[in-house]
Amino acid sequence: MQEKKRVYLAGKITGDPLYRCKFYEAEKALKAAGFNVLSPAILPDGFTYEAYMRMTTAMLDECEAACFLPDWRESKGAMYEYGRAAAYNKEIFFFEEWLAEWQTAQPKAEEAAVMKIAE
């Protein structure tokens, strides 16, 4: 069985009352594409900023890739995570660009599967 690529999902949390929805929707799409997603949005409330950064850094370090939501530049934490991902040579991609490419590729993948069945 092929192991799924682990991807860390980064974006603005502080100051965004709807961050859990935003992260959840992105996580759903990434999982549908076959990724194993680690999302900081699952962490419970009540910790200090420094504690959250220790937890999310550990999550990021366990992943091969990092995916950044559109608002990541508005987040001090996500900016740090971008720098860390780059420093550790992790694959970095941006959710909106990835989603557009993935959605475009889906019909082609389905057509290829139908053609294979037809053969």
Summary of the structure (lengths in Angstrom):
residues: 119
radius of gyration: 16.0
end to end distance: 25.9
largest distance: 58.6
contacts: 323
relative contact order: 0.18
helix: 58%
strand: 13%
